Amino acid sequence: MKIQMVDLKGQYAKIKKEVDAGIQDCIDNTAFINGPAVKEFQQDFEKYLDVKHVIPCANGTDALQIAMMALDLKPGDEVICPAFTYVATAEVMGLLGLKPIMVDVNEDTFDIEFRGLDKYLTPNTKAIVPVHLYGQSADMEKILEFAEKHNLFVIEDNAQAIGSDYTFSDGTVKKTGTIGHIGCTSFFPSKNLGCYGDGGAIMTNDDDLALKIRMIANHGQEKKYYHKVVGCNSRLDTIQAAVLKVKLKYLDEYSEARNQMASYYDENLAGISEIQVPKRAENSTHVFHQYTLRVKNGKRDKLQQYLAEKNIPSMIYYPLPLYKQEAFKQYVSEGFGLPVTEKLCEEVISLPIHTEFDQKSLDLITAEIKSFFNV
Ligand SMILES: *Cc1c(COP(=O)(O)O)cnc(C)c1O
């Protein structure tokens, strides 16, 4: 059997009965748009996250865009985000005429570095978007403090960390995505809570914001055919909601399975001096959307090639800082650079991790990595 980055087929086999029944139900009732499963999933998800409002939408990128529209961010406003992230985080800013202010990340947690953010502030700074990269929370207590002090909105990009818990210094525990003013997530199939197509959601504890988000996602209307603001059409399909309703029940089990794989990798790879296994953030649990190593001495690409020759897949998330992308160069001046981001782009490699792993594949992957490093 071929090793895969993510084994969605194996996962489906275990929940096939429930998923098939949910999808069939949508078809039997031809309830394709805003059918009952959408509301049911929304309510289950609100309960799971312990958040007042979940507004389902079409994908994670839309979720971020709608969040920024709901906060009335205007062309010229500046929004701080990490430069080491998936493009969607900053792409929506470009679409809305906002200016992404790309900042560095912490080299241990890979999340946005809260130290030194002051130097990026201008009178136009309106918001900050922490991304909970690879599955663990950014240091939200510090980010909230910074945001409060400077009157900024906090939008969490939680596309990679659904199910992760953040603990504040007073002991309060919150799910990522429910901590800032608005949280955004994606149900892209390979995400930790993935559907069988595109999907996304927006989370908030603020009643007024929730109303506005719902209105914007629905053509700017509260009442059908009466449009208050210019909005968009962003819905979660009923069929996708039916799949998510089933998978949500297993999300904690899935996170546990990912953690078991991560522990096995840790134990077997930690002794290799040219590898840094992923460090855990102090105040967050990890849901291991990705298991990402740092490879020293410029050996990352050679390792990837070696693994590929042995039919072991791996991925580089992400090979290029946002500000070096053609599309985003316009937002920085010539010669702009962030040292940690640039180092990570050259050192990171993500290994297969998912919910269906077998010991044989794990043994093979770790054995091949050891053999590459001659240990
Ligand atoms: C996947 C992802 C998104 C976008 O989600 P889509 O559903 O693919 O639009 C946004 N931000 C991050 C960090 C992601 O990983």
The ligand as an SDF file (V2000), in Angstrom:
LIG
                    3D

 15 15  0  0  0  0  0  0  0  0999 V2000
   -6.5390   26.2520    4.1630 C   0  0  0  0  0  0  0  0  0  0  0  0
   -6.2120   27.5630    4.6950 C   0  0  0  0  0  0  0  0  0  0  0  0
   -6.9800   28.7080    4.3780 C   0  0  0  0  0  0  0  0  0  0  0  0
   -8.0350   28.7450    3.3020 C   0  0  0  0  0  0  0  0  0  0  0  0
   -9.0360   27.8220    3.3470 O   0  0  0  0  0  0  0  0  0  0  0  0
   -9.8450   27.4390    2.0100 P   0  0  0  0  0  0  0  0  0  0  0  0
  -11.0190   26.7040    2.5560 O   0  0  0  0  0  0  0  0  0  0  0  0
   -8.9480   26.5840    1.1810 O   0  0  0  0  0  0  0  0  0  0  0  0
  -10.2410   28.6820    1.3240 O   0  0  0  0  0  0  0  0  0  0  0  0
   -6.6670   29.9020    5.0160 C   0  0  0  0  0  0  0  0  0  0  0  0
   -5.6450   29.9980    5.8730 N   0  0  0  0  0  0  0  0  0  0  0  0
   -4.8740   28.9340    6.1880 C   0  0  0  0  0  0  0  0  0  0  0  0
   -3.7650   29.1050    7.1810 C   0  0  0  0  0  0  0  0  0  0  0  0
   -5.1140   27.6920    5.6000 C   0  0  0  0  0  0  0  0  0  0  0  0
   -4.3250   26.6470    5.9040 O   0  0  0  0  0  0  0  0  0  0  0  0
  1  2  1  0
  2  3  1  0
  2 14  2  0
  3  4  1  0
  3 10  2  0
  4  5  1  0
  5  6  1  0
  6  7  2  0
  6  8  1  0
  6  9  1  0
 10 11  1  0
 11 12  2  0
 12 13  1  0
 12 14  1  0
 14 15  1  0
M  END
$$$$
